Each structure stands twice: as structure tokens, then as C-alpha cells.
Amino acid sequence: MEVSASRGPRIILPRFDWRHLPPKPSTVCASCWTGPFARRLGFLGYTTGGYWYTSSRERLRAGAATGCLWCQLVLSVCGEDLDVRISDGLLGITAKCYIVESDTSHLITPRNTQGLCIIVEDSLRFEGNVFTASDDPAAKDIIGRTRILDVGSLRSLALARTCIERCKREHPRCVALSHSSESFLPTRVVDCSDPDHPRLVPTAGSPGTYIALSYVWGENQPHSTTMSNIQTYTDHIDSSRLPKTITDAIRVTHALGFQYLWADTLCIIQDSDADKRQEIGRMHRIYRDAHLTIIAASANKVSEGFLQDRPAAPCLRDGSVLPDIVLPFIHPLPRYTDNNLTLEDVPKQHVGRVHISPTYTHYRGHIEQYNHAWDPISGRGWCMQEYLMSPRALLFTSQTLQFRCQTATHCIGDAIYDPTDERRIPDVLFLSEPPLLEHHSEDWIGVHAAWRGVVDDYSRRTISVPSDKLVACGAIAEEFHRVLRSDYLAGLWRHTLLDDLLWFKETGSDTPRPAEFRAPSWSWASVDGQVKMGGRGLGGFSHGAAVAEVIQCEVSLEDAALPFGQVVGGSLVLRAALIRCVLHKVGENLYIGLQTAQQARHDEDEVKADTKYSGEWFLDCDADVENTRTWVALLWEDEWWLEGLVVTKAHDHSDAGAATDCSRQVFRRVGFFYVEGLTSGALKDDWDGELPVAEIELA
């Protein structure tokens, strides 16, 4: 309805009126101000397809030359590949708002976060997440907020405390998993009542609430707790001698209203092997039972600290900076109904600012958004289990401050966060007494799938001491063991051993094998670099059929009291079809050829690279690429697929640490293979109905 300036009948103002716009800022041309900006960049058109208008390249260039931010943006995303409407040389341009959705069950936070897209001539040219400051006039219409940069301020920590309390009250899932009311304090904690004068407190296992710390050491800590200073530390710890990350954690603990902090450098006697073994054996409970874990995600080493203000323009993963686009935004007028209202009585519209963080452009494609894997702590092996086993965590990331629980992850202050690449372990692992899961039930398979995800993540991380490869994930393995109730065999599980053997390295085979034994060759822990478990999709979880049998599998532990710790030996005995093979490389691809029966009858060592039975293989280590004495051990098949292990004879297995049966041939694993379009039945036909089956030992 048109507004009349004279007094008269009842007046209802529309949500925008271009004749009553606030003054045009210098960063927008007149055409855009009365067009896209008057229509709030399409934010008032959720159900009508946004705001559509036409312009030409010449007009856009002219507007951009005057400093118009919108013309500059649209011109930059148009590119030269678009066909203009031939009749008049105009481009059809649509600005449209939408609700951002995640690819996972964990929703992007905050909920109903808005995105803006620009469509030119029916071609998507730009997408970005939209946010604004909490005190900006645009905040009444825009959900997302600017990131908190002063992560260590009292204001930020007060907001964090509110999030923690809200989780305790309003997240049924988290409340059901909470151990706080029944938890006992670890052996020692740091009293943070006076942050300037902390002290070490022996707890004697008394009940209580505490915060745990997860961080990257990155360097020696000369003032850790030792046998010589532990008595002194129970009276007083000189905070001026502690590294910055530890003092920051003490101050955060105090600011959040908690008395006790658990930090390994102070709460484990660092020069006592006995104390280390005892506390490592309790690690799964320390983080699981903590009320909250402080995660110093941004710090490369303990001396850096984690409370510094964050940069206003965050870096992308490759280190480049992609600044936010900042545009004016006219706050819409409410509807007015007043018989005595005139146009002059209507309050002026306010102009705020919105920030747009690009997530897609036609020339860059999809732009990866921040995730936890970017931060230094996500590259360290020890820190993974601390992250996953913490029911609640306060993350001091390189970008901002976040709160994470089993229900959701969100930025303190409601900045936008996409949890698509986040990993969580199943809730059942947090229960004090998890239920007995029926083998091969949906829940049981889900827990196994979660373990595979853990291995994928953990194996890409670095371990300062190579022999700690299994030790540094032992605590989380123990949690899985409580649910799976299966023997743990150097990173694999007895009940699913044939499945678990199907791990492989897609990349990183150029990483040499460890100089010293730390796991048998059939364990993923025997190699460095990221591995994928589950092969190419067969195995028992994908309804494949096993064509091999586990006869025996045992590991030798360095310390029998730590069943999830370091191993000093291991042996696996398989009964499987064993066929000679040849490995060859074509460009960057690795191929495998299987020996035919005819070749074997002619010469048992003859295997041709052009054999009719060929597939792909994945090398554990490049040192074996020239190996000419290799076999495949078939493990699984389905209608059109075979997969298994590539093995070679172990020339010297004396360091494997396990006794071997001299009547068996001893092999070691060198890789994983699969062949498409082939079954064991077809192979049997070639081998006159009987594959060469052998009982072999893998060291």
C-alpha cells in the first residue's frame, strides 16, 4: 500500500520503501542502493527466489570504478565465460539468501545461519556465509556473529562458562553421559585457587570435580614434577618458571570457577617409570571423567601459550588470506498501523554492516572452511585420544574460542562453524557400564566403524617417540575394548581380524619403515603415515565372503600390566590361498599381476606383468617396490571383487619377538591389493579346481 503524507485512513508501511531510504553511503552507487540494497540483498525473499535485476558489464564497471562494493563483487564473479542476453547485452543477476546446511548430522552452528548466493544468467557464481557484529543494527535480521578474537578476556570466558552450564542443563544426551557427579579426582591435581601461587595436591582418590588440559609439548619442560621437587610443589609452585600454556590453563581454570586442574607435566612424576605406567593406565578415565577439557589447539609448543588475541583476517589452510566482504545492510522497518501516522512520523531506517565469508566462487571452486585439523594440536598423536574422550571441551583454536560436547560444537559468541569434518566417538564409550552389544548388530558394527575412523585420524599424526605409536592411542583403545569385548592385537581386534587386516596407505609410501620393531608387519602401527582401514569395501561389514581363516594370532607386550601399550613381538598364522604375483608401476599407479596355473606349471617363479589376472595394489613402503619375490594371500571376495595382502618371505624374523613354527613359511606384509572382475571361483577354474592353499605365518 502506498504511504500518504497527509493524515487520513489507517497506514500500513511495507517492509521496505525505496523512497524512504537512509542516506546512501559512499561505498555504494545510486543504482545499487535503490536496487539490491533497498531489497536487503535478497534477504527478504526467502520464498520468492531472492531479488532479481539486470545490469550490463559496462554499468558494473562504471559502478565499480566509483567504489561501489556490490558492483565490484558482481563484476569479479561474472568472469568472461557467461553468455549475455544478445538482444540487449544485459545480464540477469539474482541475489538470494538461503539457510546454510551441513553434510553431516551435526548442524552448522548457530542454527538458521544465512548464506548469500549470486546467480548470473542462471549460473551460480558466488556463495558465502553471512554474519554481523552482535551490536550492529543488522543483528536483528542476521543470525551469525563475528568471531571472538580476545579469547582470553574475562568477557569471553564468562560466555564460555554460560555455554558449559547450558550444556549441563539443556543437553539430555550430555547429561546422560556425564560422570561429574560420581567422579574421583586423579592421583594429583593442581590447586588453582590462587593463580599466582598454584600448588600440587595429592588427592588420595577423593571425589571431586576438575578440569583437564590437552596441549602440545613441542619442547622440554625443565620444571615438570620430578622425584626431587614433588614435596616442594605440594607447598608452592613458582608460576614464573612454568611455560605459558600451563599458566594460561591455570588462569582459565580459575576464571571458569573451578579449583582443580590436571596437567600431565605437573601431575605425573616425569622421572618415575612406575608413576608414568600407573598414570598412563588411567588416562582413559582422566579425560572421560573431567568436567571439562581445556584444549590449547593453537599452540605449537608449550611456551607459546594460547590466550593471545586471534587475527581479524583468518588464514586459509594454505596460509593465504581471503578477506571477508563487508557490505552495508539496511535494517528493515517494522509494519506500522496507526490512524494518525504520517510519513514524517516514521523513524529513520538504520544502516548496519554484514560480513560475507566466501565459501564458493566460480574461479576458485569450493573454499574449504576452518576445521580442527588445521590446528597444531590435531597433528599430534597423543592429543587425539584426549580430544575424543573429553565429553566437554573448551577449544582455544587458531581462529576463535569454541565449546564442544557430544551434542554439538559451536563458537562462543555464535560465530559460524561447520562441523562437517569433525569426528566423535559413540556415546556408549562414555558410559561407566556400557551394555553388552550383540556381535554384528547395528550398534556393534557402528562402534567398529568408529574405531576405523579413529585409526584413519590417528595414523596421520606424528609421535615424537616412535615406540609410543600404540601407547599414545592405548587409552582410547581401552575404551573401545570395554564395549567390543574383543582381544586387542596391536591395533586390531580378534573378532574382526580378517576385516582389520585390510588396511592400506593411499599416499605416503615414501615414508621408510621404522628402524626398530614396534609392531608386527600385519599391524598398521608398523608403518608411519595415514592408513585407511576396511580395504576397498569388502570384508564382513560389506557382506563379502571370507576366503581365508585365522589359525592363531598373538602379541607379546612390553608390560603385561598395559595390554593396550607397547608390543615387542607378534605372530599371525593364516590359512589362505597363496599365489605368486608381480608388482609393476605405470606412471604413478601401482599394478599387480597374479600368476596363472599354466605359468606355475612351466616355472614356479614365472609371473608375467601382462597376466590376465591383474589389479591394483597399495605399497606399505617404497623400499619394497623392486621386490621380485612376492605373493598374494586372498582374504575376501564378493561377486566381482577379490582383495587381500601382498607378502614376501621374511629373511630375518628374529626380531619379531614371537616363537615360530619351523614347519611353516614365515612372511611379512608389504602391501594390500584388490582385483576387480575376478572371483576365487574363476581362479579355481584356472587352477584346475584347487587353489594353492597354504598355512603361513606373518611376523
N, C-alpha and C positions, 0 to 999 in steps of 0.2 A: 504494500500500500504506500502511495506517495505521501510524504510528510508535508503538511501545510504549515506555513509560518504564522498564520493567523489562528486565533483561538477559535475553536469550533468543536466538532464532534470528537469522539474518542480517537486517540492516535496510537498506533502500534508501529514502533520502529522496526525495520528489518534488521537482521544481524550485521549487515554492513550497508553503508550508504556512501558511495564514492564522492558525493557532493559534500560530505561532512568529514572528510579525511583529515587527519592531523597534518601539519606541515611536512613537506617532502624533505627527507634527508639528502645530503649531497652525494651519498653513495648509491643513489637510485635515480634513473632517468624518469621523466614525467610519464612516459608511456607505460613503463613497468609499475610505477607507483599507483596509477589508476587502473591497472590491469591485474597482473598476478599478485601484487602485494595487497591491493584492496580486497582481493578474494582469499587472502591469507595463504597464498601459495598452494591452494587446493586443499587446505586443512578443513574447510567447511564442506567438502564434497565427498565425504566417505562413501556415500551410496550413489553418487551421480557421476562417478568416474573422474573426479577432480576438476580442475579448471583448464579449459582448452582455449587456445587463441592462436593467431597466426602472426608470423613475422618473416622477414627476409634476412638473408645473410648481411645485406647492406645495412639494414636497420640495426641488427645485432652488433655489427662492427662499429657503427656510429655511436650506439649506446655505450658499448664497452670503452670507446675512446674517451667518453665523458666521465668514466669512472663508475659506471653502473655495474654493481656486483652481480646482478642477475643476468644481464646481457653477457657479461664476461663468462659466467658459469655455463650458460646455454651454448654460447659460441664455442667454448672449449670442448663440450661433449658432442657437438654436432659432427665434427670430423668432415672429411671430404667424400665419404662413401655414400652419403644419403642422396637419394633422388628427390629433387624438389618438384613441386607441382608445376608442370610445364606451362600451364595456361597463364599463371600469374607470377611464377617464381617464388611463391610463398611456402613456408614450412609450417606444418601443423604441429604445435607444441602443447603438450599436456603436462601440468604439474599436479601430482597426485599424492595424497597421504595414504598410508596403509599401516596396519598393525604388524610389527615385526614378529615373526615366529621362528622358533628354533627347530633344528633337525632331530632333537632328542626329547626324551620325556621330561627333562629338566628345562623349564621355560626360561626364555630370556627374561632377565630382571632389569628394571621393575616391570610388572605386568602391564600390558597395553602400551608398551613403548612404541612410539611412532617412527615411521620411516618416511622419507620423501623420495619419489622417483620422478625422473624427467623422461618423457617419451616423445620422440621426434619422428614424425611420419611413421607411426606405428612401430617404431624400433626403440627398445629400451636402451637408453644411453647413460643413465646415471641412477644410482641408488645410494642412500646414506641414512644413518641413524640420526634422529633429531633430538636435541636436548637444550636446556637453558639453565641459567642460574636460579637458585631457589628464591631469591629476592627480586627476580625480574618480572615485569608485568606479564610476560609471555608464560610464566609458570602456571597461570590459571588454566592454560589450554595445552601445555606441553608436559608430558609425563616425566621424561628423562631429565636428569640433572647433571651439571658439570661435575667432574671428578674432584674429590677431596685431594688436595695436594699437601696440606700441612698434616700429615698422618700422625705426627706425634703430639699435636696440640691437645690441650685439655678438652676443647670442644669436640674434636674428632673422637677422642677416647670415650667421652660421655655418650656420643651417638652409638659407638660400638657397644658400650655397656647396655644401652637400651635394646639393641639387637639381640644380645645374649639373653637378656631377661625375657624378651618376646618369644624367643625360641623355646625357653623353658616353659612358658605358659601356653603358647598357641600352636606348637607343632606336636600333634599327637604322636607322630612317628618318632620324633626325637625323644619325647618324654618316655615312651615305651622302652627305649634303648638306653636310657640314662642310668649310669652306675653311681652317680654322685652321692645319693643318699646311703649307699651301702659300701662305699669305697674305703679302703685303708690307705694311709699315706705310704709312699715309698720308704725305703730304708733311711734315706736322708733327704731333707728339703732345705731350701734357703729361706730364711725369715726375712721378708721384705717390708716389715712394719715401718722401718726407718730406711728409706732407700739409700741414704748416705752411709749407713752403718749396718749393712746386711751381716748375717751370721748363719752358720751351718747348724741345722738342728737334727740330731738323731731322733727318730720317731718311735722306735720300738714297735712299729706296726700299728700304731694307734689310728683310729678312724679320723677322717678329716677331708677337707677339700683343698685342692691345689691346682696350679697351672703348670703345664709342661712347656718346654722350649724346644723347637726344632730349628736348626741353623746349620750353615756350612762352616766347618772348622777352617779349612783353607790354609792353615799355618799352625805352628806350635803354640801351645798356651803354657808358658812357663809358670803361671800362678794357679794352675789347677790344684785340686786337692790331692795330696800325697800322704804317705805314712808319716812324714816328718812335720807336716803343718796341720793335720786334721784337728788336733787339740786346739791349736791357736784359732782355727777357723770357727770352732764352736763358740768361741767368745766374741770374735770380731774378724770380719774380712775387710781388708783395706780396699775399698771400691776404686780408688785411684789407680790401682795396679791391675784391675780387671780389664779385659778388652771391651770395646764399645758395645758390641752386640749383647754381652752379658749384662752390662749396666743398663742398657736400654730395656732389656727384658725385665730387670728388677723394677725399673720405674713404671713400666706398663702394668706389671702385676699390681703394684701399689695403687696406681691411678684407677684401675678397674675395681678396686675394693677387695682384693684378695691378699692374704698374708703369705702364702707359701708358693714357692717356685721350684720346679725340678729342672735342673740343667746338668747334663752329663758331666761336664768339666769340673763341677763342684760337688756333685752328688755321688760320683763314682770315684773310688780311690784309684788314681790313674797308674800308680806303680805297683798295684797289687793284682796279680793274675787271678787270685782266688776271688777277690771282690768283683773284678770285671766279669768273670764267669757267672757269678751269682746274679749280678745286675742284668747282664745280657739275657740270662734265662728268664728274667721278669719283665723284659722290655715290652712284651705284648700287652701286659697289664698296665704298665706305667702310662702309656698313651691312651689306651682304651678307657681307663678309669679316670683320667684327668678331666676336670670340669671344663677345661678349655686348653687348647694348644696355641701358643704364640708361634707363628711361622715367619721367620726372618727371610722371606723369599728373595729379597732384592740384593742381599749382601753376598759378595764373592768370597769373603773371608771374615773371620770373627772380629777383626779390628775395625771393620768398616762401620758397624752399627747399621740400624735400619729405620731410624726416625727422621732422616733428612727430608726436607720438602721435595716433592716429586716435580719433574719438569712439566711445564704447562703444555708443551707440544710433545706428546709421547712419540717414541721411535717405533717404526715397524720392525718386524723380526730381522730384516736385513740391515738394520741400522739407519735406514733412510727416514726422513720425517715427512709426513703427509699432513699439512696443517688442516685444521677444521675450517670449514666455510662458515663465515659469520654473516647473517643477513638480518635486516630489520624485520620486525613482526608486529603487525597492528593487532592489539588486543581487541577482540570483538565487543561491540556494545551489547548489553542485555536488552531484552524486549521490554519496552515501557508501555504501560496502559494508564493513561491519565487524561481525563477530560480537559484539564486546564494546561496541558503541556504544549509548549511551542518548541520550535527547532532550537531557539536560543537557550532554552532550559536544559537541553540535552548535554550531559557532561562530555568534555573532550575525550576522544579515544587516546589511549596510551600506546606508545611505541616501545616495544621491547626488542630483545635480540635473541635469535635462535642460532645454535651451532649445529652444523651438519658434518658428521664424520663419514667420509665416503666408504662404502662397502663394495661398490661396483662402479666401474667406468668402462665404456666400450673399448678404450685403448689399453687398459690395464687388466681387464677381466675382474674376477672377484678378488677383493683385497682382504687378506687374512686379518682377522681381528685378534686382539690380545688374548692369549690363554696362558695358563700357568706354566706350560712347557717352556715359555720364553725366559723364565727367571732362573738365575744361577742355581737355586736350590733344587730345581727339577732335573738337573743334570747329575746329581749326586746319589749314589746307590743307597747309602744309609738313610737318607731323608725320605725315601719313598714310603717305607712302612710307617714312619711317623706321621706322614700326611694322610695315608689311607686309614690308619687305625684311630685317628682322632675324631670322635663323634662331633665335636665342635672345634672350630679353629678360627683364629683371627690372623688373616694373611696380610703382611706388610709387603705388597707386591711392588714391582718397579713402576707401576702406574698409579696406584692408589691404595686404599685400605678396604679389605673385603672381609665378610663374615661367611663362613662355610659350615654347613651342617649336613645331616643326611637328607634333609628336606629340600634344601636349595643353597645356592651361592648367590650372594648379591653384594654390590658395592655399598659401603657405608655412605650414606647421603644420597642413595638412589641414582648413582651414575649407571650407565648402561653396561651390561655384561652378558655375553653369550657363552653358555656353558657347554656348547656342543662337544668339545674335545675333552671334557672333564671325565675322570674315572672315579667311581665309587665302588666299594665292596658291598656285598649283600648285607642287609640288616641283620640276618641271622648270626653273622660273625660277631656282633656286638653283645649278644645275649650271654648272660652268665651261665645259663644251662641251655645250650641250643638243642632243639628237638632232633631226634634220630630221623634222618632223611632216608627214604627208601631208595636203594640204588637204582639209577636210571630213571628216577622220577623227574618231573619237570624242574622242581626246586634243586634237586641234586645235580642235574645237568647244568642248571644256571650257576651254581657255585663253581663247578669245574670250568665253565666258560669264563667266569670272573678270574679264576686262577690263571688261565691263559692270558687274559688281559694284563694281569699283574706281571707275568714274565715278559710280555712284549714291552711293557713300560720299563721294568727294572733292567732288562738286559741292555738297553741303550745308554744306561747311566754309567758313570765312572766310579771305580772303587780305588781308593788310594793304596790300599794293601791288597794285592791280587788274591792272597789266600782267604780274604774275607768275603769272597764272592757269594758263598752260601750263607755265611754268618750274618751278613748285612740284610738279608731278607728272611732270616730264621724266625723272627718274631711273628711276621705276618703268615709264614708257613705254618707256625704253630696254631694260629687262629683258624686257618683253613682245616688243619688236621682235626680240631675239635668238632668240626661239622662233618667232614668227609669220612672220618674214622677209617682212614686207609694209611698203610705204611708210607712214609716219606722216604724217597730214594733219590738223594742228590738232586732235588728239584722236580722230580716226577713222582707219580702216585701209583702204588702197586695195582689197585683195582682198574686203572685205566692206562697201564704201562704201554701196551701196544699203540694206543692213541697218542700218548705223550711223547713217544719216540719220534713222532712225525714233526719235529721242529726243523726249521731251516732259516738260513740267512739270505734275505733278498739282496742285500748290499753289505759291504764291509768285509768281504772275504780276504781283503788285502791285509787285515789285521793278523799278525802272527799268533800262533798258539802260545800260551803262557810257557815260560821257560821251565817252571816247576809244576808238578802234578797238583791239581786242586779238585779234579772231578774226573770220573771215567769218561771216555770219549763219547759214549751214548747220551751223556747229560749235556744240556745246553750250557751248564755252568763251566764246561771245559773250554769254552771259547769266549772271546771278547767281541763286542758288537751286538747290535739288536737282532733278536731272533723272533720268528713267528711260530707259534705252536699250532698244531692241527693240520699240517700238510696243506694240500690243495683242496680240502673239503671232504675227504673220505673219512674213514675211521668210524668207530661205533656211534659217535654223536650225529653222523650224517647218513646213517643206515647203510654204511659199507659193510662188507663181509671180511672178516679176518682170514688170512691165508697163512698165518704163522702162529706159533704157540710159544709162550714164555715158559721155559722149563724151570728156571731159577734166576733170582736176582737178589743180590746182597750188596750192602755197602759197609765199609769199615770207617768208624767215626774216630776222630782225634780224641774226643772226650765223650764217653758214653753218657755222661750227665747232660749233654747238649745234643739231643737227637736231631735237631734242626740246624746244627752248626757245621763246622768244617769236616770234610771227609778226607781220608788218607788212602782210600782204595775202593774199588768196586768191580763187580763182575756180573755180567748178564749172559745167560745161556738161552739161545733161541733155537727152535726147530723151524726152519724156513727153507723155501726154495732158494737155492744159491746158484746164480748164473753169472758167468764171466761177462764183463762189459768193457767197452772202450769209451773213454771220455775225450771229447774234442770241442774246440772252441771255434765259433764262426762270428767274427766281429766281437761284439760284446756279449753274445749269447753262448751259453754252455749247453751242449747236447750230449746225450748218452745213447750208445748202441748196444743192444743185447745180443749175445752170442746165440746163433741158431744151433739146432741139434746137428745139422749137416756139417757146420764148421767144427763143432766139438768132436765129431767122429773123425774128421780129417786131421785135426790138430787141436788138442785141448786148449792151446794158448792162442788159437787164431780167433780174432774178433775184428770184423770189418766195420769201419765207421759208417759205411753206407748200408748197413744191415736194414732189413725191412722192419725190425722192431726197434724203434728209436723214440726218444722223448727228451725232456729237459731235466737238468739236474742243477742243484744248488750246492756250491762248494762251502765247506766249513772254513777252509783256509787255503789260500792260493798256493801254498807250498806243495799241495797235492795235485796241482793241475797237470803236471807231467807224469803222474803215476801211471804206469802201464800194467800194473797187476791189481786190478780192481774187480769186484763182484757186486751184484745187486742182491739184496735179501728182500724178497717180496713180503710185504706185511698186510696190505689191504687191497681190495678190489671192489668195483661195482660193475654195472653193465658195460661201461665204456672206459674204464679207468683202472690203472694199476699204480701203486706207489709203495715206496719203502726206502731202505737205506742203501747207500753206497759204502762198501767196506773194503779194506785192504788188510793183508796179513800184518800182524803186529810183530815186527822184527825183534823188539825188545820190550817185553811187558813186565820186566822185573820190578819196575817202579809202580806198577798198578796197585800193589798193596793187598791183593787178594790171591788166595791159592787157586790154581787152575788144574783142571783135569788133563793130564798129558795125552789122553786118548782123543781129545778134541783139538780142532784147529782154533787158534786164538787170532782174532781180528780186532781191528779198531775202526771206528766210524770215520769216514771222510766227507760225507755229504748225504743229501736227500735227493730222490728222483721221483718223477712220475711220467707215465706214458699214457697218452690219450688213444682211444680207439683200440684198446687191447685188453683182453682178459686172460686170467690164468688158464681158462679152458682152451683158448686159442693157442696159448703157449704149449699146453699139454699135447694138443694135436700135433704140433711141430716136433715135440719130443717123444712121439710115439706113445702118448697117453701117460707118460710118467715124468714129471719134472725132477730135476736133480735136487732132492731134499737132503739137507744136512743139519746136524746139530752143531752149532758154532758158539763159541764164547767170545763176547765182546768185552774188551778191557778198557 
